[in-house]
Amino acid sequence: MKKSIHLLNTINDLMIEDGYPVAKPVTPDVMNDLMSKEPPAEWDTHKKAVYTDIQTLLSERRDYAEMFSVMDGFEYNGLNLYSLLLGDDEGVLWSNIYIQNIDTRNNDIYIDPHLNDNVVIGGDGISVFVYNFKEECFEIRDKVVTQNLIEAYKNFSDFLAEIISTVR
């Protein structure tokens, strides 16, 4: 996890240097709430499944969850890792992981079978980033033809190093 923290601090420094907004970390209390609370009762089954899958990702992949103790996602030069919280009060504009995954799984136009059972965690101009529960890995997939797997990583720090290398 030290490597991930170092990489996140690197991207944080680049963002500050280039004038990008940097999201505050998710506080431990908020993270505990997100991890322990049930989804709202009024949500439909699609939303509840997304909520549960994100909780599972955060609990099973502490290397990924650790990112949120440094910053709540980021957007830098087109590279985007989704946030857990909505940042309306800070003017932070990148996507929220819950909203993106609800839209991916419950879309009136098209539901992508290659993304539907995974958690979409971000993307860039040509790729989508997902966590694949079945293979237990972070994946970079083609954004247009998502069945095309570009690369898979068993740990978050190697995945993070690869995607950050594209914007350095």
BATORVO-305477 format. One record per residue (C-alpha): residue in one letter; y, z, x. Coordinates in Angstrom, 3 decimals. Layout:
<sites>
(A; (Y; Z; X));
...
</sites>
This chain:
<sites>
(M; (0.000; 0.000; 0.000));
(K; (2.303; 0.456; 2.976));
(K; (2.286; -3.307; 3.514));
(S; (3.296; -3.881; -0.119));
(I; (6.135; -1.365; 0.129));
(H; (7.359; -3.037; 3.336));
(L; (7.268; -6.468; 1.652));
(L; (9.093; -5.154; -1.409));
(N; (11.753; -3.586; 0.805));
(T; (12.106; -6.957; 2.551));
(I; (12.653; -8.804; -0.726));
(N; (15.005; -6.022; -1.837));
(D; (17.095; -6.520; 1.327));
(L; (17.155; -10.303; 0.829));
(M; (18.283; -9.870; -2.764));
(I; (21.110; -7.527; -1.780));
(E; (22.134; -9.816; 1.078));
(D; (22.304; -12.825; -1.258));
(G; (23.997; -10.999; -4.142));
(Y; (21.056; -10.892; -6.557));
(P; (20.769; -7.972; -8.981));
(V; (18.105; -5.458; -7.975));
(A; (16.329; -3.542; -10.712));
(K; (16.001; 0.186; -10.380));
(P; (12.519; 1.630; -9.935));
(V; (10.563; 2.786; -12.964));
(T; (10.724; 6.578; -12.939));
(P; (7.435; 8.506; -12.757));
(D; (8.070; 9.981; -16.229));
(V; (8.546; 6.550; -17.775));
(M; (5.496; 5.187; -15.937));
(N; (3.395; 8.108; -17.216));
(D; (4.568; 7.372; -20.764));
(L; (3.690; 3.690; -20.403));
(M; (0.268; 4.608; -19.057));
(S; (-0.637; 7.275; -21.599));
(K; (0.877; 6.243; -24.916));
(E; (-0.929; 4.173; -27.492));
(P; (0.714; 0.925; -28.580));
(P; (2.916; 1.234; -31.663));
(A; (0.824; 1.391; -34.829));
(E; (2.841; -1.367; -36.510));
(W; (1.969; -3.926; -33.806));
(D; (-0.574; -6.629; -34.597));
(T; (-3.824; -6.980; -32.652));
(H; (-2.365; -9.521; -30.171));
(K; (0.459; -7.203; -29.154));
(K; (-1.862; -4.208; -28.920));
(A; (-4.274; -6.165; -26.702));
(V; (-1.427; -7.140; -24.358));
(Y; (-0.228; -3.541; -24.178));
(T; (-3.735; -2.266; -23.425));
(D; (-4.384; -4.967; -20.814));
(I; (-1.149; -4.135; -18.997));
(Q; (-2.070; -0.427; -19.047));
(T; (-5.481; -1.329; -17.624));
(L; (-3.920; -3.466; -14.894));
(L; (-1.560; -0.660; -13.891));
(S; (-4.305; 1.970; -13.832));
(E; (-6.940; -0.135; -12.071));
(R; (-4.642; -1.814; -9.566));
(R; (-2.550; 0.954; -8.030));
(D; (-1.457; -1.520; -5.336));
(Y; (0.309; -3.535; -8.055));
(A; (1.590; -0.482; -9.952));
(E; (3.209; 0.829; -6.768));
(M; (5.723; -2.046; -6.933));
(F; (7.407; -0.361; -9.875));
(S; (8.168; 2.736; -7.803));
(V; (10.323; 0.480; -5.598));
(M; (11.796; -1.881; -8.194));
(D; (11.076; -2.941; -11.758));
(G; (10.116; -6.516; -10.941));
(F; (12.419; -9.074; -9.390));
(E; (13.813; -12.575; -9.517));
(Y; (14.863; -14.171; -6.258));
(N; (15.417; -17.879; -5.570));
(G; (13.189; -18.835; -8.502));
(L; (10.433; -16.376; -7.575));
(N; (9.789; -13.961; -10.420));
(L; (7.587; -10.898; -10.834));
(Y; (8.000; -9.565; -14.353));
(S; (9.501; -6.190; -15.170));
(L; (7.935; -3.422; -17.240));
(L; (11.173; -2.375; -18.901));
(L; (13.924; -4.359; -20.528));
(G; (17.025; -4.240; -18.384));
(D; (19.663; -5.088; -20.984));
(D; (21.876; -2.170; -20.001));
(E; (22.087; -3.426; -16.415));
(G; (22.459; -7.124; -17.154));
(V; (19.125; -7.829; -15.471));
(L; (17.899; -11.144; -16.819));
(W; (14.337; -11.758; -15.642));
(S; (11.398; -11.673; -17.920));
(N; (9.570; -8.677; -19.274));
(I; (5.799; -8.602; -18.726));
(Y; (5.059; -7.544; -22.310));
(I; (7.191; -10.268; -23.900));
(Q; (5.808; -12.969; -21.603));
(N; (2.200; -12.009; -22.289));
(I; (2.672; -11.632; -26.039));
(D; (4.189; -15.126; -26.087));
(T; (1.387; -16.525; -23.901));
(R; (-1.358; -15.150; -26.157));
(N; (0.241; -15.615; -29.558));
(N; (2.169; -18.866; -29.398));
(D; (2.500; -21.082; -32.474));
(I; (2.507; -24.246; -30.367));
(Y; (-0.200; -23.700; -27.744));
(I; (-2.404; -20.870; -26.494));
(D; (-3.556; -21.579; -22.952));
(P; (-7.253; -20.699; -22.593));
(H; (-6.835; -20.210; -18.825));
(L; (-4.167; -17.546; -19.298));
(N; (-5.261; -15.887; -22.522));
(D; (-7.685; -13.381; -20.959));
(N; (-5.488; -12.624; -17.950));
(V; (-2.206; -10.769; -17.513));
(V; (0.618; -13.089; -16.507));
(I; (2.678; -11.152; -13.940));
(G; (5.247; -13.758; -12.884));
(G; (5.786; -17.243; -11.586));
(D; (8.006; -19.706; -9.808));
(G; (9.048; -23.294; -10.466));
(I; (5.577; -24.759; -10.006));
(S; (3.163; -21.846; -10.351));
(V; (2.209; -19.043; -12.673));
(F; (0.972; -15.722; -11.283));
(V; (-1.791; -13.875; -13.108));
(Y; (-4.168; -10.991; -12.715));
(N; (-7.704; -12.108; -13.522));
(F; (-9.731; -9.148; -14.831));
(K; (-13.063; -10.954; -14.634));
(E; (-12.657; -11.880; -10.954));
(E; (-10.587; -8.750; -10.157));
(C; (-7.944; -10.698; -8.267));
(F; (-4.360; -11.891; -8.301));
(E; (-4.134; -15.647; -8.781));
(I; (-1.600; -18.375; -8.230));
(R; (-2.230; -21.142; -10.760));
(D; (-0.560; -24.481; -11.346));
(K; (2.119; -23.987; -13.995));
(V; (1.438; -27.293; -15.766));
(V; (-2.350; -27.503; -15.400));
(T; (-3.280; -23.821; -15.406));
(Q; (-6.983; -24.525; -14.954));
(N; (-6.056; -25.477; -11.368));
(L; (-6.405; -22.366; -9.258));
(I; (-4.210; -22.666; -6.167));
(E; (-5.165; -19.404; -4.461));
(A; (-6.741; -16.029; -5.272));
(Y; (-6.134; -12.678; -3.567));
(K; (-8.227; -9.526; -3.826));
(N; (-5.289; -7.276; -2.926));
(F; (-1.699; -7.243; -4.062));
(S; (-0.165; -7.058; -0.581));
(D; (-1.745; -10.365; 0.509));
(F; (-0.654; -11.973; -2.761));
(L; (2.858; -10.567; -2.339));
(A; (3.083; -11.755; 1.279));
(E; (2.161; -15.279; 0.192));
(I; (4.658; -15.578; -2.638));
(I; (7.488; -13.998; -0.635));
(S; (6.823; -16.445; 2.213));
(T; (7.878; -19.257; -0.123));
(V; (11.452; -17.945; -0.435));
(R; (12.162; -16.568; 3.044));
</sites>
